[in-house]
Amino acid sequence: MTADVDVLIVGAGLSGVGAARHLQDSLPDASFAILEAREAIGGTWDLFRYPGVRSDSDMQTLGYRFRPWTDEKSIADGHKILEYVRDTAAETGIDRHIRFGHRVVRAEWSSAESRWTVTAEHGTQSVTLTSRFLYTCTGYYRYDEGYTPDFAGTERFRGQIVHPQHWPADLDYSGKKVVVIGSGATAVTLVPSMADDAAHVTMLQRSPTYIASLPAKDPIANTLRRALGNRIAYPISRWKNIAVSVGVYQASQRLPRLVKAILRRSQQRRLPTGYDIDTHLTPRYNPWDQRLCLVPNGDLFRAIRHGKASIATDRIATFTEAGLALESGAELEADIVVTATGLNLLVCGGIELSVDGAPVSFPNTLAYKGMMLSDVPNFVFTIGYTNASWTLKADLVAEYFCRLYARMAERGQSVFVAVNDDPALETRPLLDFEAGYVQRGVAQFPRAGSRAPWQLGMSYFHDLVSLRHGRLDDAAMRFSA
Ligand SMILES: Cc1cc2nc3c(=O)[nH]c(=O)nc-3n(C[C@H](O)[C@H](O)[C@H](O)COP(=O)(O)OP(=O)(O)OC[C@H]3O[C@@H](n4cnc5c(N)ncnc54)[C@H](O)[C@@H]3O)c2cc1C
């Protein structure tokens, strides 16, 4: 089977569905198709099925700019987010453009034809499509395998070891002793969610994370929605939350001691008197040097207060028959151990790119405005923020691409490519973030430059100016007919 479209989107998660909707709205004459490796819409929000799976940022900013989030809960349950993405796809018939079960493995650009030839595996078949533009919305991690460090003694352990990315639908943990290894967003979600039914849940962490409590329901957003209706209230609440998240991030960078003190006071109010906050909840780094974890309505702290959950800050020496032996000499008994130890990063969904027969090595490319690759024509990728909701950036990338497409059509141009002419440009990792999973995998990603337009901004306001309103034809961007 072959087909030719103007824009080929890869991935039908939050970003791919959003990109398609922007195309439909801004470029109704552009033809597009979406290739999706899995059999379902939703990406992350369909894949992760562990108890309590939820957003760890507010849905006014994780939701699309063009489609109000109408649920009462702003820190939302995973299935509600999945429903939102699915509904968005169904509403305007985007779902009819998706070819499920198509894993893109190769994309070859031909300058002679000004086209991408994209090869996807579909069962045992190989399917080829061609397109003028290739727009990847493949997320940032491997779907087939979560990250698990090599722990000693796992073969001795008589209980069950589970990774949150591969949650067994029939796992019964009621009345069981559970240890959750990890201290990131997944661990802090799992611990209170399992605590009600389990005998006890211990969160075992090597080092602590900053954890802030936030109301699951945003009273201002809900009041505005009831008073003004979705259409008017949503952009106001969205801007409020953008301002709050940017404010918290900036305050963390500039006044880390103040932010630390506020977090600590809020934790003290929710935890038992005398709780060892220094050991279990005070990282060595400053707030937002790594992602700050949110817990809705302080649920994790409540579980600790009620004795249903606890935090152990220690290192694993080895698994034993009955649980875990720790380096301090302590032992943790467990029937179930959950390895909330993270993701394996994957650049561009594992697609091999080539330009006129020459393979593209991602680490040798530079990211232009955090959304295109140097010397790779008519190619766009989507990577969201690490310090704010992903969709804020994904929406801007889509808007920028639509503006670029329309302008090129107006001027009879068919090819764009970003080129760096400055051999002295300093480069740095694309994701400048200390989190373990980023450090493990960032070397396979494109590089960022030390100045615009090669810098990857983590500032929404900067990107808003640059991507929504900024020039499309700076010195680095070349167009041809
Ligand atoms: C558990 C969890 C919770 C999160 N919570 C938040 C949060 O609260 N706020 C936030 O901002 N971010 C959060 N994130 C980050 C999150 O991944 C993004 O917010 C968002 O869901 C990314 O959407 P996406 O469509 O870009 O990528 P994904 O959701 O990863 O979807 C990518 C899609 O592309 C498909 N695909 C990949 N490679 C190929 C290929 N080669 N061929 C065909 N199809 C392919 C995949 O099958 C998938 O459907 C969370 C991540 C995880 C893992």
The ligand as an SDF file (V2000), in Angstrom:
LIG
                    3D

 53 58  0  0  0  0  0  0  0  0999 V2000
    3.0520    8.2550   33.9700 C   0  0  0  0  0  0  0  0  0  0  0  0
    3.3090    9.5840   33.3140 C   0  0  0  0  0  0  0  0  0  0  0  0
    2.6570   10.7270   33.7770 C   0  0  0  0  0  0  0  0  0  0  0  0
    2.8850   11.9520   33.1660 C   0  0  0  0  0  0  0  0  0  0  0  0
    2.2530   13.0570   33.6540 N   0  0  0  0  0  0  0  0  0  0  0  0
    2.4840   14.2520   33.0800 C   0  0  0  0  0  0  0  0  0  0  0  0
    1.8430   15.4410   33.5760 C   0  0  0  0  0  0  0  0  0  0  0  0
    1.0700   15.4230   34.5140 O   0  0  0  0  0  0  0  0  0  0  0  0
    2.1190   16.6080   32.9700 N   0  0  0  0  0  0  0  0  0  0  0  0
    2.9820   16.6950   31.9150 C   0  0  0  0  0  0  0  0  0  0  0  0
    3.1940   17.7750   31.3910 O   0  0  0  0  0  0  0  0  0  0  0  0
    3.5760   15.5840   31.4310 N   0  0  0  0  0  0  0  0  0  0  0  0
    3.3540   14.3850   31.9720 C   0  0  0  0  0  0  0  0  0  0  0  0
    3.9830   13.2700   31.4730 N   0  0  0  0  0  0  0  0  0  0  0  0
    4.7640   13.3720   30.2520 C   0  0  0  0  0  0  0  0  0  0  0  0
    3.7950   12.8620   29.1460 C   0  0  0  0  0  0  0  0  0  0  0  0
    4.3530   11.8170   28.4630 O   0  0  0  0  0  0  0  0  0  0  0  0
    3.2790   13.9900   28.2950 C   0  0  0  0  0  0  0  0  0  0  0  0
    2.5570   14.8900   29.0660 O   0  0  0  0  0  0  0  0  0  0  0  0
    2.3390   13.5950   27.1640 C   0  0  0  0  0  0  0  0  0  0  0  0
    1.4440   12.5720   27.4910 O   0  0  0  0  0  0  0  0  0  0  0  0
    3.1610   13.2610   25.9870 C   0  0  0  0  0  0  0  0  0  0  0  0
    2.2910   13.0980   24.8980 O   0  0  0  0  0  0  0  0  0  0  0  0
    2.8840   12.6960   23.5070 P   0  0  0  0  0  0  0  0  0  0  0  0
    1.7290   12.4730   22.6070 O   0  0  0  0  0  0  0  0  0  0  0  0
    3.9000   13.6930   23.0730 O   0  0  0  0  0  0  0  0  0  0  0  0
    3.7000   11.3510   23.7690 O   0  0  0  0  0  0  0  0  0  0  0  0
    3.1510    9.9340   24.2220 P   0  0  0  0  0  0  0  0  0  0  0  0
    2.0340   10.0260   25.1620 O   0  0  0  0  0  0  0  0  0  0  0  0
    4.3490    9.1660   24.6510 O   0  0  0  0  0  0  0  0  0  0  0  0
    2.5800    9.3220   22.8730 O   0  0  0  0  0  0  0  0  0  0  0  0
    3.4380    8.9840   21.8220 C   0  0  0  0  0  0  0  0  0  0  0  0
    2.6920    8.1020   20.8530 C   0  0  0  0  0  0  0  0  0  0  0  0
    3.5490    7.8680   19.7290 O   0  0  0  0  0  0  0  0  0  0  0  0
    3.5240    6.4990   19.3980 C   0  0  0  0  0  0  0  0  0  0  0  0
    4.8110    6.1530   18.7790 N   0  0  0  0  0  0  0  0  0  0  0  0
    6.0460    6.2430   19.3260 C   0  0  0  0  0  0  0  0  0  0  0  0
    6.9850    5.8430   18.4310 N   0  0  0  0  0  0  0  0  0  0  0  0
    6.3210    5.4870   17.3050 C   0  0  0  0  0  0  0  0  0  0  0  0
    6.7410    4.9830   16.0350 C   0  0  0  0  0  0  0  0  0  0  0  0
    8.0330    4.7810   15.7650 N   0  0  0  0  0  0  0  0  0  0  0  0
    5.7960    4.7230   15.1040 N   0  0  0  0  0  0  0  0  0  0  0  0
    4.4810    4.9450   15.3660 C   0  0  0  0  0  0  0  0  0  0  0  0
    4.0220    5.4120   16.5550 N   0  0  0  0  0  0  0  0  0  0  0  0
    4.9380    5.6840   17.5120 C   0  0  0  0  0  0  0  0  0  0  0  0
    3.3240    5.7890   20.7270 C   0  0  0  0  0  0  0  0  0  0  0  0
    2.8060    4.4950   20.5300 O   0  0  0  0  0  0  0  0  0  0  0  0
    2.3430    6.7420   21.4250 C   0  0  0  0  0  0  0  0  0  0  0  0
    1.0220    6.4310   21.1600 O   0  0  0  0  0  0  0  0  0  0  0  0
    3.7690   12.0400   32.0720 C   0  0  0  0  0  0  0  0  0  0  0  0
    4.4280   10.8920   31.6310 C   0  0  0  0  0  0  0  0  0  0  0  0
    4.2190    9.6800   32.2370 C   0  0  0  0  0  0  0  0  0  0  0  0
    4.9590    8.4720   31.7360 C   0  0  0  0  0  0  0  0  0  0  0  0
  1  2  1  0
  2  3  1  0
  2 52  2  0
  3  4  2  0
  4  5  1  0
  4 50  1  0
  5  6  2  0
  6  7  1  0
  6 13  1  0
  7  8  2  0
  7  9  1  0
  9 10  1  0
 10 11  2  0
 10 12  1  0
 12 13  2  0
 13 14  1  0
 14 15  1  0
 14 50  1  0
 15 16  1  0
 16 17  1  0
 16 18  1  0
 18 19  1  0
 18 20  1  0
 20 21  1  0
 20 22  1  0
 22 23  1  0
 23 24  1  0
 24 25  2  0
 24 26  1  0
 24 27  1  0
 27 28  1  0
 28 29  2  0
 28 30  1  0
 28 31  1  0
 31 32  1  0
 32 33  1  0
 33 34  1  0
 33 48  1  0
 34 35  1  0
 35 36  1  0
 35 46  1  0
 36 37  1  0
 36 45  1  0
 37 38  2  0
 38 39  1  0
 39 40  1  0
 39 45  2  0
 40 41  1  0
 40 42  2  0
 42 43  1  0
 43 44  2  0
 44 45  1  0
 46 47  1  0
 46 48  1  0
 48 49  1  0
 50 51  2  0
 51 52  1  0
 52 53  1  0
M  END
$$$$
